[in-house]
Amino acid sequence: MGTPRAGRTGSPGPRVGTASWAGRAVVRVRPFPGRAGFDMLRPGYPLPVTTTSQQEVYRFLEDRFACAQSCTQCARVCALRASLAEPDGTHDQELLRRKGIMCAEVCDATCRVLSEQERQDENAVRGQVEWCRLACLECPHVFDTDPGGAEAARACRACARACSDFLRTLS
């Protein structure tokens, strides 16, 4: 039996033919007989994809980064403000402490979600950012009543605005 030559082998299936390469038989396979190039893909694949302009991609990335940055700043300021509250203080001090810790934790988690590079579920990201926005809208009212809480209130309001901007970009 000689060296296989290029051409149809007569066997059924997707095999196109065989050729000799360095003394070995090489089989070229075509996944879908009769199709070549992009026509090799099955009908209906890939699913319809909408095009996004480069400007929209930049806007998305900028808003995502701004939101993550605001969340980081808000978490830092809220944690600091909560640590200054008296542990066994009045009801107002306890409320300030709980709201500050909650806001710091939510903002920190949101920043981590926005900083991940892996594929994420858009609804999960949207839910996390919405939760952060709501937490940041509640805190300034508590911080406004505390002497020296103006900086924390401003950071929370800025974070809520950044979250709102990013949610608009997601829509």
Secondary structure by P-SEA (a helix, b strand, c coil): ccccccccccccccccbbbbcccbbbbbbbcccccccccccccccccbbbbbcaaaaaaaaaaaaaaaaaaaaaaaaaaaaaaaccccccaaaaaaaaaaaaaaaaaaaaaaaaaccccccaaaaaaaaaaaaaaaaacaaaaaacccaaaaaaaaaaaaaaaaaaaaaac
